[in-house]
Amino acid sequence: MERSRLHLEEHLGESFRARLVIIGGDGAATLGYSRGARMCPTGSAPTIGRAGRSMDFLGGENSKSRSRTAFVRKGAGAEQRGIGASTVLLLGASQPPTTSAKSSKPASPSPSQIYHPASKTMSHALTQKVLPKQAEALMSGRAKVTTYESTGGRTTKKFAQHNLSLIPAIPAGSIIHDNCAGSGTVSRLILEQQKDVKIHATDIDQPFLDALSEDVARNSWPIQVSNQRSESTEFDNDFFDYDIANIGVIFWTGAGLDGVKEVHRTLKPGGTALINCWESITWMLPIIIVHKQFRGDAPFPAPPINWTDGQQLKRIILEAGFKDEKLSLERHEVVAVIPETEFRGWAEKTWAYLAGIGGWHQVDDEKWDEEVDRLADVLRQQPGTTVEDGNVSMKASQWVAVVQK
Ligand SMILES: C[S@@+](CC[C@H](N)C(=O)[O-])C[C@H]1O[C@@H](n2cnc3c(N)ncnc32)[C@H](O)[C@@H]1O
């Protein structure tokens, strides 16, 4: 039975929490840790059947019981199917753990490294500042808008559709802020149900505003489009009946608080705000996995704020001045359904849109197609993905707050 060994301590220091993810091979593998001469599969998630599965690992806290060495062992079926040695992605935090081993979860995946058992080295990739030509074609000017709308934008539209259904029909004469409007996803949905409104659509990304402005002019929509930061707008106090920020808060300064304060300031007493954030996205871990595989130990910055349990969203809404009794918070899940025939194209656009978070690297230019193929493969194997009836379906979820001033 082939084993690969990863001395975590060498890479993370003496005391650490880590999340390990299998990123190589596509067959059974086991992640475990050493105790004496034995290999112990981890109690919580011992068998990692597929690339993309992960386990949490606590190391070094107490050297008597906690190992500093992780093993990857190919499972029984793996050799028969000719699968190469698995590669372990290490997403970890080098700070000492503060909670018990059982409940410990790794912090956001910041200092992260990749280990290739075959070479037993940590790899590096040169960074380049400019977009690779393949990404440029998908991300420059108006192309960026199309790229967004055909990837993540499909999901944010589903969120917005659901969130508008949580509030009573918007009455005629309402004044509405489409906050972080992008190309007007929320505005367009509102106009499908109520045309007699005045919408102010704001964003800071001009290509998106240009796309919306063109449609506004073509259709004579009652939308005023302007480039304004959500944290500091030109609107008067108590101006809006509704403020809808569809996946905007995560970008606002002050961990979201600065923008929510502005929502509170500009909303009329009795007005309604809809503010949501991502909970989880099936395609985010695959992006990181491919980043690690091709770009080596270059960091992939994790969001500095943890939005995943909804508590940060609730906290800043209350801190901005809204009252708990006027707030409702719910988790909601959607599925992005992509026809198989379009799936590789979807993966390429998603890579172009999101992979730059980890910086663009020389390798991206050289191995673009391989990266995209790999992303499509990993995506298909993610726990949140199902492939059936000619479609690839991937889960995504949000926390949405509905709150009155
Ligand atoms: C995930 S997109 C959501 C777009 C749109 N609301 C939708 O539902 O698809 C986030 C948008 O927030 C914008 N944005 C980010 N930071 C911003 C800020 N500080 N002020 C205004 N807009 C911002 C981005 O330019 C981007 O268009």
The ligand as a Tripos MOL2 file, in Angstrom:
@<TRIPOS>MOLECULE
LIG
   27    29     1     0     0
SMALL
NO_CHARGES

@<TRIPOS>ATOM
      1 C1        -21.5910   40.1080   -6.7500 C.3       1 LIG1
      2 S1        -21.8520   41.5740   -7.6200 S.3       1 LIG1
      3 C2        -23.6110   41.7290   -7.4620 C.3       1 LIG1
      4 C3        -24.2160   42.5190   -8.5680 C.3       1 LIG1
      5 C4        -25.7220   42.5250   -8.5950 C.3       1 LIG1
      6 N1        -26.2930   43.1360   -7.3930 N.3       1 LIG1
      7 C5        -26.2830   41.1380   -8.7860 C.2       1 LIG1
      8 O1        -27.2280   40.8190   -8.0990 O.co2     1 LIG1
      9 O2        -25.8170   40.3650   -9.6120 O.co2     1 LIG1
     10 C6        -21.2560   42.8060   -6.5140 C.3       1 LIG1
     11 C7        -21.2630   44.2080   -7.0650 C.3       1 LIG1
     12 O3        -20.8830   45.0960   -6.0270 O.3       1 LIG1
     13 C8        -20.1240   46.1220   -6.5990 C.3       1 LIG1
     14 N2        -19.3730   46.7680   -5.5100 N.ar      1 LIG1
     15 C9        -18.3310   46.2470   -4.8340 C.ar      1 LIG1
     16 N3        -17.9330   47.0990   -3.8760 N.ar      1 LIG1
     17 C10       -18.7360   48.1870   -3.9510 C.ar      1 LIG1
     18 C11       -18.8250   49.4010   -3.2070 C.ar      1 LIG1
     19 N4        -18.0050   49.6650   -2.2090 N.pl3     1 LIG1
     20 N5        -19.7840   50.2850   -3.5660 N.ar      1 LIG1
     21 C12       -20.6220   50.0190   -4.5850 C.ar      1 LIG1
     22 N6        -20.5850   48.8880   -5.3110 N.ar      1 LIG1
     23 C13       -19.6550   47.9720   -4.9980 C.ar      1 LIG1
     24 C14       -19.2860   45.4360   -7.6290 C.3       1 LIG1
     25 O4        -18.7910   46.3440   -8.5750 O.3       1 LIG1
     26 C15       -20.2720   44.4340   -8.1920 C.3       1 LIG1
     27 O5        -20.9420   44.9260   -9.3170 O.3       1 LIG1
@<TRIPOS>BOND
     1     1     2 1
     2     2     3 1
     3     2    10 1
     4     3     4 1
     5     4     5 1
     6     5     6 1
     7     5     7 1
     8     7     8 2
     9     7     9 1
    10    10    11 1
    11    11    12 1
    12    11    26 1
    13    12    13 1
    14    13    14 1
    15    13    24 1
    16    14    15 ar
    17    14    23 ar
    18    15    16 ar
    19    16    17 ar
    20    17    18 ar
    21    17    23 ar
    22    18    19 1
    23    18    20 ar
    24    20    21 ar
    25    21    22 ar
    26    22    23 ar
    27    24    25 1
    28    24    26 1
    29    26    27 1
@<TRIPOS>SUBSTRUCTURE
     1 LIG1         1 GROUP 0 **** ****
